[in-house]
Amino acid sequence: MDTKQWNAEIYINERGNDTHVRAVLTTQDDTTIVGTGHARRNPADRSVPEIGDELAVGRAFLDLGHRLVELAGADIAQAARQG
């Protein structure tokens, strides 16, 4: 059994009521996939920055997951053409 390690870096940028996140995943073979997420606080709500971070990071990971599935689909199609 092989153990592999992929690394994820999360970049959180807060401006006013907006939180923008970039999630960067690097695989063992140095493939890099980037997902993004955004959260916006309603100005009428109390400011709790952690909530915006959680939402934006969660959305970035969802985006990253979709991109990984698309990449796997493209790899499957390419393998089928070659094989």
Secondary structure, 3 states (H helix, E strand, C coil): CCCCCCEEEEEEEEECCEEEEEEEEECCCCCEEEEEEEEECCCCCCCCHHHHHHHHHHHHHHHHHHHHHHHHHHHHHHHHHHC
